[in-house]
């Protein structure tokens, strides 16, 4: 009897080959699920960062242009280009002349003939800058269409943003 008990106990030590294969298969599946989740999250993060850079560049550029247009008293139509891209907008506010144009894929701001600098950052490219002028009986409106593209590693996004502003000098 003692020898049979001893054999029974010795055969139950450790794992059988089938148990080991099942454990390894479960471990491989869990690891694979973790790796796929990480890759998916990484791709989504890159896409999110690209879209965020695009939205930020559009917000900064459009807010600056709209603010300056609202403060302007008139538009210099001779130095502006409307209805085509790349558009140029030259506005007057008292003794200050402000010009918005497209240069090397950036929206460029010029004040009184001096380049202030680009309104967009380097990781965003401006594909289209279009100004449209609407003249009413007592108001003047400028509509801006700005198409931006951004690339970040594997993600690439292009989007068009719109804004408009009424020149305050035309209705006051």
C-alpha positions in Angstrom: 0.0 0.0 0.0 2.7 2.4 0.8 4.3 2.0 -2.6 1.0 2.7 -4.5 0.4 5.8 -2.4 3.9 6.9 -3.2 3.4 6.4 -6.9 0.1 8.2 -6.9 1.6 11.3 -5.2 4.7 11.3 -7.5 2.5 11.4 -10.6 0.5 14.3 -9.4 3.5 16.6 -9.0 3.8 19.4 -11.6 1.7 19.9 -14.7 0.9 17.5 -17.5 1.8 18.3 -21.1 -1.8 19.2 -22.0 -2.2 21.6 -19.1 1.0 23.3 -20.1 -0.2 23.7 -23.6 -3.5 25.2 -22.5 -1.7 27.6 -20.1 0.7 28.7 -22.9 -2.2 29.2 -25.3 -4.1 31.3 -22.8 -1.0 33.4 -22.1 -0.4 33.9 -25.9 -4.0 35.1 -26.4 -3.8 37.5 -23.5 -0.5 38.9 -24.7 -1.8 39.2 -28.2 -4.9 41.1 -27.0 -2.7 43.4 -25.0 -0.3 44.1 -27.9 -3.2 44.8 -30.3 -4.9 47.1 -27.8 -1.6 49.0 -27.4 -1.2 49.4 -31.2 -4.7 50.6 -31.6 -4.4 53.1 -28.8 -1.1 54.3 -30.3 -2.6 54.8 -33.7 -5.5 56.7 -32.3 -3.2 58.9 -30.2 -1.2 59.9 -33.3 -4.4 60.6 -35.2 -5.7 62.7 -32.3 -2.5 64.7 -32.0 -2.6 65.4 -35.7 -6.2 66.6 -35.6 -5.5 68.7 -32.5 -2.5 70.4 -34.2 -4.8 71.1 -37.2 -7.6 72.6 -35.1 -5.2 74.7 -33.0 -3.5 76.2 -36.1 -6.9 77.0 -37.6 -8.2 78.5 -34.4 -5.2 80.8 -33.9 -5.1 81.9 -37.6 -8.8 82.5 -37.9 -9.2 84.3 -34.6 -6.3 86.7 -35.5 -7.7 87.4 -38.9 -11.3 87.9 -37.6 -10.2 90.2 -34.8 -8.2 92.4 -37.2 -11.0 92.5 -39.8 -13.5 93.6 -37.1 -11.2 96.4 -36.0 -10.6 97.6 -39.6 -12.3 100.6 -41.1 -11.9 99.6 -44.7 -10.5 97.1 -47.2 -7.8 98.0 -49.7 -9.4 96.3 -52.7 -6.5 97.2 -55.0 -4.0 95.3 -52.9 -6.4 92.4 -52.0 -7.2 89.3 -54.0 -10.7 87.9 -53.6 -12.3 84.7 -54.8 -9.1 82.9 -55.7 -6.5 81.0 -53.8 -4.1 82.1 -52.6 -6.0 85.1 -51.5 -4.6 88.3 -50.1 -6.4 90.6 -47.8 -5.2 94.1 -47.1 -7.2 96.0 -44.5 -6.8 99.5 -43.0 -7.4 100.5 -39.4 -6.5 104.1 -38.9 -2.8 104.5 -39.9 -2.2 100.8 -39.7 -2.2 98.6 -42.8 -2.5 94.9 -42.2 -2.0 92.2 -44.9 -2.8 88.5 -44.7 -1.3 86.3 -47.4 -0.1 82.8 -48.1 3.7 82.2 -48.2 5.5 78.8 -48.2 2.4 77.0 -46.8 1.9 79.5 -44.0 -0.5 82.3 -43.4 1.7 85.4 -43.2 0.9 88.6 -41.3 2.4 91.9 -42.4 1.8 95.2 -40.6 2.7 98.5 -42.3 5.0 96.6 -44.7 6.9 94.7 -42.0 6.6 90.9 -41.7 5.2 90.0 -38.3 5.6 86.3 -39.0 3.5 83.3 -39.8 0.2 82.6 -38.0 0.5 78.8 -38.5 3.2 76.6 -37.1 5.6 74.4 -39.1 3.8 71.1 -38.6 0.7 72.4 -40.4 0.6 73.3 -44.1 -1.9 75.8 -45.6 -3.3 74.4 -48.8 -5.8 77.2 -49.5 -6.5 80.7 -48.3 -9.6 82.2 -49.8 -11.1 85.6 -49.0 -14.6 86.6 -50.3 -15.9 90.1 -49.9 -19.6 90.9 -49.5 -20.6 94.5 -49.7 -24.1 95.5 -48.5 -25.7 98.9 -48.3 -24.2 99.7 -44.9 -21.9 96.8 -44.1 -19.0 95.0 -45.5 -18.3 91.4 -44.7 -15.2 89.3 -45.3 -15.5 85.5 -45.5 -12.4 83.3 -44.9 -11.9 79.8 -46.1 -8.8 78.1 -44.8 -7.8 74.6 -45.9 -5.1 73.1 -43.7 -3.3 69.7 -43.7 -1.2 68.1 -41.1 0.9 65.0 -41.0 2.3 63.2 -38.0 4.1 59.9 -38.4 1.4 57.6 -40.0 -1.6 60.0 -39.7 -2.5 62.7 -42.2 -5.5 65.0 -42.0 -6.8 67.7 -44.3 -9.7 70.0 -43.3 -11.3 73.2 -44.4 -12.3 75.9 -41.8 -14.6 78.8 -42.4 -15.1 82.1 -40.6 -16.4 85.6 -41.4 -16.3 89.0 -39.9 -18.0 92.4 -40.5 -15.8 95.4 -40.6 -16.9 97.6 -37.7 -16.0 100.7 -39.5 -18.7 100.1 -42.1 -21.7 100.1 -39.8 -20.7 102.5 -36.9 
